[in-house]
Amino acid sequence: MDKQTDHSEDDFSPQESLLFIQTMIEKARDSVADKSFYFLLWGWLVFAAALGQFFIKVILKSDWHPIVWTLMIVGAIASIFRGRKEHGHLKVRSYVDESLAIMWIAIGITQGMLIFVFSRQGDWQDCYTFFILLYSLGCFVTGRILKFSPLVWGAAAGWLLAIVTTYATYDYNILVMALAILVSYIIPGYLLRKEHREKQHV
């Protein structure tokens, strides 16, 4: 009887469970905002690469336009150095942190596989449609988990822009890709970081 009593006293009440979940979400949101360096780094790199590719391909009419995507190497190097710098200041990661990290790793791997498939087929016409869909999926899930509406609305805008790509030529899909990254990734990223900094000064 005593064991049963002790067990019931240790159980979370519904209110305590909701509070615990909310606390986890807030910590995860702060964690993501605290690491907005990565979020914004990759967003701006993709945005710049897309604009650069459009300029080289459409304005300069050069076949060397895909070379701008080597900017992603800069992102990889910067992320590695930043990660090493933060290694000595690691915080305990929650289940939400781990889940989001795993999801974005899966999205990155999937995008890498898509690049391989498109390069093997030699047809890049629909590549940006799939890339936008992937980015939007990640932003939507992240926004819903963190209860951060700008990411959710940004993802919705990204999905609409993915539809737009089916009506545009490959050249202008490059610009649609840049716009999708801006509204679904960069702008929500700055808003998330702004909210995090405002909390720190309260």
C-alpha positions as CSV (number, residue, x, y, z in Angstrom):
1,M,0.0,0.0,0.0
2,D,2.8,2.4,0.9
3,K,4.5,1.8,-2.4
4,Q,1.3,2.5,-4.3
5,T,0.9,5.7,-2.3
6,D,4.4,6.8,-3.0
7,H,4.0,6.1,-6.7
8,S,0.9,8.2,-7.0
9,E,2.5,11.1,-5.1
10,D,5.4,11.0,-7.6
11,D,3.2,11.1,-10.7
12,F,2.8,14.3,-12.6
13,S,-0.5,16.0,-12.5
14,P,-1.9,17.1,-15.9
15,Q,-1.0,20.7,-15.1
16,E,2.5,19.7,-14.0
17,S,3.0,17.7,-17.2
18,L,1.9,20.6,-19.4
19,L,4.2,22.9,-17.5
20,F,7.1,20.4,-17.9
21,I,6.5,20.1,-21.7
22,Q,6.2,23.9,-22.0
23,T,9.5,24.3,-20.2
24,M,11.2,21.8,-22.5
25,I,9.8,23.7,-25.5
26,E,11.1,27.0,-24.2
27,K,14.5,25.5,-23.5
28,A,14.7,24.0,-27.0
29,R,13.6,27.4,-28.5
30,D,16.3,29.2,-26.6
31,S,18.8,26.5,-27.7
32,V,17.9,26.9,-31.3
33,A,18.0,30.7,-31.1
34,D,21.3,30.5,-29.2
35,K,22.8,28.6,-32.1
36,S,21.2,30.9,-34.8
37,F,24.7,31.3,-36.2
38,Y,24.3,28.0,-38.1
39,F,20.7,28.7,-39.0
40,L,21.5,32.0,-40.6
41,L,24.8,31.0,-42.0
42,W,23.3,28.3,-44.2
43,G,20.3,30.4,-45.0
44,W,22.4,33.3,-46.3
45,L,24.8,31.0,-48.1
46,V,22.0,29.3,-50.0
47,F,20.4,32.7,-50.7
48,A,23.6,34.2,-52.0
49,A,24.4,31.1,-54.1
50,A,21.0,31.2,-55.7
51,L,21.3,34.8,-56.6
52,G,24.8,34.3,-57.9
53,Q,23.8,31.4,-60.0
54,F,21.0,33.4,-61.6
55,F,23.3,36.3,-62.3
56,I,26.0,34.0,-63.9
57,K,23.6,31.9,-65.9
58,V,20.9,34.4,-67.0
59,I,22.8,37.7,-67.1
60,L,26.3,36.6,-68.0
61,K,25.0,33.5,-69.9
62,S,27.9,31.4,-68.6
63,D,27.9,27.6,-68.3
64,W,30.0,28.0,-65.1
65,H,26.9,29.0,-63.1
66,P,26.9,25.8,-60.8
67,I,30.2,26.8,-59.4
68,V,28.6,29.2,-57.0
69,W,27.3,26.3,-55.0
70,T,30.9,25.7,-53.8
71,L,30.0,28.3,-51.2
72,M,28.5,25.4,-49.3
73,I,32.1,24.4,-48.6
74,V,32.6,27.7,-46.8
75,G,29.5,26.9,-44.7
76,A,30.9,23.4,-43.8
77,I,34.3,24.9,-42.8
78,A,32.7,27.7,-40.7
79,S,30.4,25.2,-39.0
80,I,33.3,22.9,-38.1
81,F,35.3,25.7,-36.6
82,R,32.3,27.1,-34.7
83,G,31.5,23.6,-33.4
84,R,35.0,23.2,-32.1
85,K,35.0,26.5,-30.4
86,E,31.7,25.7,-28.6
87,H,32.9,22.2,-27.7
88,G,34.1,23.3,-24.3
89,H,30.8,25.0,-23.5
90,L,28.4,22.2,-24.3
91,K,25.1,22.2,-22.5
92,V,22.9,19.2,-21.7
93,R,20.6,18.7,-24.7
94,S,17.0,17.8,-24.2
95,Y,15.0,15.3,-26.1
96,V,13.5,18.1,-28.2
97,D,17.0,19.3,-29.1
98,E,18.1,15.9,-30.2
99,S,14.9,15.3,-32.2
100,L,15.3,18.5,-34.1
101,A,19.0,17.9,-34.8
102,I,18.2,14.4,-36.1
103,M,15.4,15.7,-38.4
104,W,17.7,18.4,-39.9
105,I,20.5,15.8,-40.4
106,A,18.0,13.6,-42.2
107,I,16.9,16.5,-44.4
108,G,20.5,17.3,-45.2
109,I,21.2,13.7,-46.2
110,T,18.1,13.5,-48.3
111,Q,19.1,16.7,-50.1
112,G,22.5,15.3,-50.8
113,M,20.9,12.1,-52.2
114,L,18.6,14.3,-54.4
115,I,21.6,16.1,-55.8
116,F,23.2,12.8,-56.6
117,V,20.0,11.6,-58.3
118,F,19.6,14.8,-60.4
119,S,23.3,14.8,-61.4
120,R,23.0,11.1,-62.5
121,Q,19.8,11.9,-64.6
122,G,21.3,15.0,-66.0
123,D,18.0,16.8,-65.6
124,W,17.9,19.6,-63.0
125,Q,14.6,21.2,-64.1
126,D,12.7,20.1,-60.9
127,C,15.5,20.2,-58.4
128,Y,14.5,23.5,-56.7
129,T,11.0,22.2,-56.2
130,F,12.2,19.4,-54.1
131,F,14.8,21.5,-52.3
132,I,12.1,24.0,-51.3
133,L,9.8,21.3,-50.2
134,L,12.6,19.9,-47.9
135,Y,13.4,23.2,-46.4
136,S,9.8,24.0,-45.8
137,L,9.2,20.6,-44.1
138,G,12.1,21.2,-41.7
139,C,10.9,24.7,-40.9
140,F,7.3,23.6,-40.4
141,V,8.2,20.8,-38.0
142,T,10.7,23.0,-36.1
143,G,8.1,25.8,-35.9
144,R,5.4,23.5,-34.6
145,I,7.6,21.8,-32.0
146,L,8.9,25.2,-30.8
147,K,5.5,26.8,-31.1
148,F,7.1,29.6,-33.1
149,S,4.6,30.8,-35.7
150,P,7.0,32.7,-38.0
151,L,8.7,29.4,-38.9
152,V,5.3,27.8,-39.6
153,W,4.1,30.6,-41.8
154,G,7.5,30.7,-43.5
155,A,7.1,27.0,-44.3
156,A,3.6,27.6,-45.7
157,A,5.0,30.3,-47.9
158,G,7.7,27.9,-49.0
159,W,5.2,25.3,-50.0
160,L,3.3,27.8,-52.1
161,L,6.5,28.8,-53.8
162,A,7.2,25.2,-54.5
163,I,4.0,25.1,-56.5
164,V,5.1,28.3,-58.3
165,T,8.2,26.5,-59.5
166,T,6.1,24.1,-61.5
167,Y,4.9,27.1,-63.6
168,A,8.3,28.7,-64.0
169,T,11.4,27.9,-66.1
170,Y,14.5,26.5,-64.5
171,D,16.2,29.9,-64.7
172,Y,13.5,31.7,-62.7
173,N,13.1,28.8,-60.3
174,I,16.6,29.8,-59.1
175,L,15.1,33.1,-57.9
176,V,12.0,31.4,-56.4
177,M,14.5,29.3,-54.4
178,A,16.2,32.4,-53.1
179,L,12.8,33.9,-52.1
180,A,11.8,30.7,-50.4
181,I,14.9,30.6,-48.3
182,L,14.4,34.3,-47.4
183,V,10.8,33.9,-46.2
184,S,11.0,30.4,-44.6
185,Y,14.5,30.4,-43.2
186,I,16.3,33.7,-42.9
187,I,13.5,36.1,-41.7
188,P,12.1,33.6,-39.1
189,G,15.7,32.9,-38.0
190,Y,16.2,36.6,-37.2
191,L,12.9,36.8,-35.5
192,L,13.8,33.8,-33.3
193,R,17.1,35.3,-32.4
194,K,15.5,38.6,-31.6
195,E,13.0,37.0,-29.3
196,H,15.9,35.1,-27.6
197,R,17.9,38.3,-27.0
198,E,14.9,40.2,-25.7
199,K,14.4,37.4,-23.1
200,Q,18.0,37.7,-22.0
201,H,17.5,41.4,-21.3
202,V,14.3,41.0,-19.3
